[in-house]
Amino acid sequence: MSLEMNLTRAQFDEVMVPNYAPAAVIPVRGEGSRVWDQQGNEFIDFAGGIAVNCLGHCHPALVSALKEQGEKLWHLSNVMTNEPALELATKLVNSTFAERVYFANSGAEANEAALKLARRYALDNHGADKDQIIAFDKAFHGRTFFTVTVGGQAAYSDGFGPKPQSITHVPFNDIAALEAVISDKTCAIMLEPLQGEGGIINGDPEFLKAVRRLADKHDALVIFDEVQTGVGRTGELFAYMGTDIVPDILTSAKALGGGFPIAAMLTTAKIAAHLKVGTHGSTYGGNPLACAIGNAVMNVVNTKEVLDGVKHREQLFRDGLAAINAKYDVFSEVRGKGMLLGAVLNDKFEGRSREFLVASVAEGLMCLIAGANVVRFAPSLVIPETDIAEGLARFERAVAKVVAG
């Protein structure tokens, strides 16, 4: 018997810290939007590694980039720069509002950098009293202590001692609530243009414009957390491009590496100037391997064909979910945009999203949840239409089982 066959879910409990509760299934191979487990069972992937695998599993362009760079240069640290990092930063600058890029390894690290930059920018320009960060209920910005405190879910930050201060939370999409707390002491407003973990909640266009207007009025910066929405997920390269506003700082991760850890913070030259040498850093940030793969991701995703294809696939999902709902009446609405969609459970099935997830796995479908009331879908941006159809058929069987009890 091979070593792989000896590795079981039970061993997780013996050797891993118990902060996760993974499924019994252990995937061992993936291709496109299909995944196979140790026993050879096949799954269709509507989860995408939580909106990470933007080109599916083992996309040829990413495999080629990894192999090619893996035979050249793996790591230098930031004592020196490298060609893949310069190439990727140039792509990001040329494709967005940004003029400067900082590389990290995860969304939390990119958000940590963004928050530190906003505080330092305010300190340098206005003094120590301008330190308030406004964020929103149900937001999620990472698991470092700073980012989890800025995130609007206290359960994630409680129980670890004194929290970072001068952070204010208000309801998302509530202009009046934002107006009530913002002042000249506010240094930044941080938000997801489309809340992910909080339930796939779209930012209202008028609310987003109010964020920009109020930030400008009080000399505060707008930080867009696009860790989940960025790199084609909504049918735009970044979600802000589908709104009427432009942020001052934007963070990206997840899909930027297509499954390889990488993150980026994007901003203007004026703001970036306040992270002088020594003020912030990352050993692995800008790693040649990660950046080479990031370049391959950008080359594929930042094309009209792929971005238009995301919008087309969104409609296929919406049509399919509407057909399922017409039969079983389980959803009140489908929220989100592009390949980041949330089917919201109606009152009859309130609080039961995990049951739909478990039933889906049993039918050979990988999906996600976003809280107790939302089934979340974040598949590959290039998932074949045949896989969408088959995945929705499997999801319908799962829905039928939950409804039948």
N, C-alpha and C positions, 0 to 999 in steps of 0.2 A: 504494500500500500504506500502511495506517495506521501511525502510530508504534507502537501497541500490538503490531502484528504483527511489527515489527522487534525487539522486546524478546525475547530468547531466554535460555535457561538458560546458554548459553555466556558471556553477558555478566556473569553472576554472578561467574565466575572472574576476569573482567577488572576489576571495579570494587568487589567486596565483600571484606572481610577473610575469610580462609578457615577461620573457626571453625565454619561450618556446611557440610553437604553435602546441599543440598536435592535433591528428586526432579526428574526432567526435566519433569514436569507443572507448568505455571504456571496456577493457577486465576485466572479473571477475573470470575466472577459466581457468586453463591450465592442460593438461596431455600429457606427451610426447612432440610431435611436433604439437599438436593441441591446439587451444585457443578458448574460447567462450566469447562473449560479453554479455552485460546486457539483450539483447533481445534474447539470445540463438543462435545467428549466429555463425557459426564455421569458423575458419581460420586455415590454415596451416602456420606454423611459419618458414620462411626462414630467419628471422632477428636475432633470438636468443638474443633479448635484446641488440643488437649491440655486438655480439660475446661474450656474457656473459653466456647464458644458455647452457653450453657445453653438458649437459646431458638432455636437454629439461626441461619441467616443471614437478615439483613434482616427480622427480626420487626417487624411493623407498629408495635407499641407503642414499640419502641426507635428505629425510624426517625423516628417522630413526635416523640419526646422530643428527639432530636438536632436535628431541624429547628427545633422550637419554641425550644429553648434557644439554638441557634446564631444566632437573630435577636434575642436579648436580651443575653447577657453571656457572654463566653468565659473571661476570666481576670482575677484581681485580685491573686493571691498572698495570703499569710496576714497581710498588714498589715490586711486587712479580712476579715470572714466573708461568707457569701452564703447566700441562701435555699435553694438545692438542697442544699448541704452540711448545713445545719441540719435540713432535712427528712429527709435520708437518715440522719443520725446519730440522730435521734429514732426513726425506724423500727427501726434496729438495736438501740437501747437498749430499746425497748418489746417487741422480739421475742426477746430473749436475756437471759442473766444480767447483761449488762454495764450499767454506769452511765455510762461515758465512752468516746469514740471518737476515734481519731487516724487521719486519712486520709493515704494515700501513693499511689504509682502502680503498684507491683508487689508480688508476694508476697515477694520478697527484701527490699524496703524495709520492708514490714510486719513481717517477722521480725527485721530489724535493729533496728527500734524496740522490739520486744518484748524482745529480748535486752539492749539498752541499759537499758530500763526495769527489768528484773529485777536487773541489776547495780547500778543506782542505788538501787533500793528496798532492796537488801541493805546497801549501803554506808551509807545514811542511818540504817537501823534497827539494824544489827549491826556495822558496821565493815568495814575493807578486807579482812580475812581471809576473809570470806564471799563468795567469788567463783566457786566451782566450778559449772560448767554440765554437767549430765549429759544426754547425747543417745544415740542408738541406731544400731547398725550398719544400713547400707542406707538410712538416712533421707536425705531431700533437703529442704533448707530455703532454697535460693536460691543465687545465684552471686556475691554480694558476698563479700569475703574472710572476714568474720566468719561469715556464714551458711553458706558453703561449708565452713568448718572445723567448724562445729557439725554439719553434715550428715555422715552416716556413710559417706561414700565418698571415701577418701583420694585416689583418682586425680584427683578434681576440685579438690583443694586443694594437691596436691603441685606443686612447681616454681615457686612464686611468692615464695619467701623465707620468713622466720620467720613462723609462724602465731600467731594469738591464743592465749593460754595459758589454763590452768585449765579445759580442756574434756575430759571423759571420756566414752568411748563403751563401751556394753555391748550384748549381744545383745538384740534386740527380743523382747518376751514372756517374758523370763527374769527372774522375780522374785528368785531367789537372787543373780543377777549384780548386779541393782540394789541389793539389800540390802548387798552386799559393798563397794560404792563410795560409797554415800551417807553423809553425815556432817553435822555442824553447820556445816561449811564450804560446803555446797551451797547455792547461791542459787536455782537453778531446774532443773527437769526439763523438757526440750523434746521433744515427740513429735508425730507424725501419728497420729490415732486409727485411721487405715487408711493404711498406707504405700503411696505411689503409685509413684514412680520405682523404689523398691526391690523391686517385684514384686507389688503389689496384695496386701499382707499385712494381714489384719484384726488389730486389737488384741484380744487375748484379754480377756474381761470381768473375770476375776480379776486379770489383770495390770494393767489400768487402775485397778481399785480399789486395788491395792497401790501404784501410783504416787501416788495421792491420799493414801493413808494414810501412806506414808513421807515424802512432802513435808510433810504437816502435822506429823509427828513432829519433823522437823528444820527447821521454819520456812522451807521452800523454796517457791517458786512453781511451779505447773504451767502450762506454756505449751502450748496445743494449736495446732499448725500445721494450719489448715483451709483453706489456700490451694486445695487440690485437692478436698477433701471438702465444702467449705461451699457454701451457697446452693442447697440442694435436691439436691445430687449423690447423696446416700445415701438419699433419701426422707424425710429430716428437713431442716428449714431449715439446721441445722448438725449434724454427726455426733455431737457430744457429747450431743445431745438423745436419742440412741438408746442411750446408755450410762448407767451408774449414778453417774457423777461429773460434776462441773462444774469447768472450769479456772479459773485466776486471770486468765489472759491468753489471748486467742484472736486468730488472724490470719486474714484473708480476702483474697482477690483473685480472679484468674481469672474465675469465673462472676459475680462481683459486678457487673461491667460488661458482661457478655454479649458481650464482644469489644472494648469500649472500655477502655483502661488505667485501672484504679483498684484501690486496696487499702485495707484498714482494719485497725487494731489495736483490739481491744475489751478493756476491763478494768473494774475497779471504781473507784469514786471514791477510796477509800483508797489504792490502788496508784497510780492516775493522778496523784495529787497530787505524786509525786516527779519527774515531768517538768515542772519549773517553767519559766517563761518563759526562753527562750534555751537550754535543755538539748538540744533536738532540733527538727528542722524539715524542711520540704520545700517548694520553690518551687511545685510543681504540686499538692501534696496538698490535697484538698478543692476541686479545680477545678470550677467551676459546670457545665461541659459533662459531665464525667465523673459528677458527682453526680446530675445530671438523668437520665442514663441509668441510673445505679444505682437511683434511685427507681423508674423504670419496670420494671427487672428485679425488684425486691422486690415491686412491686404484682402482678406476674404469678406469680412463683414461690412467694411465701409465701401460698399458698392450699391448701386441702384437696384441691381438684381436681388441681392439678399435683403435689403431694407424694404423694398416693395413686397418681397415674398413674405416677410414677417406680417405685414398688414393683411395679405391674402390669407395666410394661415390663421390669423386671428378670427377672420370671418368664418372659416371652416369650423373652428372650435366653437364659436358662438352659435352657429347653426346646429351643430351636433348636440351641444348641451341643451339648446332650446327644444330639440326633438325629444331628448331624454326627459326633460322636465314636463313636456306635454303629456307624457305617458305616466310619470310617477309623482309629479308635483312635490318636489323636494327642495327646490331653490326659489328664493325670493327675487334674486337678480344675479347677473354675472358682471363683476366689476373688473377694472384693470384696463390694460392696453397692450397690444402686440402679443408677445409670447409671455406675458405675466398677467394671468387671469385668475380671478377668484370667484368660485360659485358659492354664493351665500345661502346657507340653509334657512328655510322658512321656519315659522314658529313650531310646526309639528316635529321638526327634527333638530331643534335648537340644542346646541352643546354636544352634538354627536359627530363632529367632523372626523374624529379619529376612527370611528366605526367604518366610515366610507373609505378611509385610507387602508385599513386592515383588510377590508373586503376586496379592495382593488388589488392589493398584493396577491391575494389568494386567486385572483383571476388573471394574474400575469401582467399587472400594470403597476408602475411606480409613479405615485403622485405625492403631493405634499398637503399640509394644512397650514393655515395662517390664523391661529387661534381656534377656539372651540367651535366656531360657527362657519368657517370658510374652508372649502377644499381648493387648494392652490395648484395651478398648472404652470410650469416654467420649463418647457421642453427646449430642445435644440431649435435654433432659429431657422435651420434648414431641414427640419424633420420632414421626411417624405410624406406626401399626402396619403399614401396607402397606409403608413404607420399611424397617421392621425385617425383615419377611419377605423383601423383595427383597434387602436387604443381606446377610442370612444365606444366601440362595441364591447370591449372588455369592461370599461367603466359602467356601461349600462347594465351589464350582468351583475356587477358589484352593487349598483344602486338597487336593482331588483331584489337582491338578497337582503340588503339592509331594510328595505321597505317591508319585505315579507316577514322579517323578524327571525 
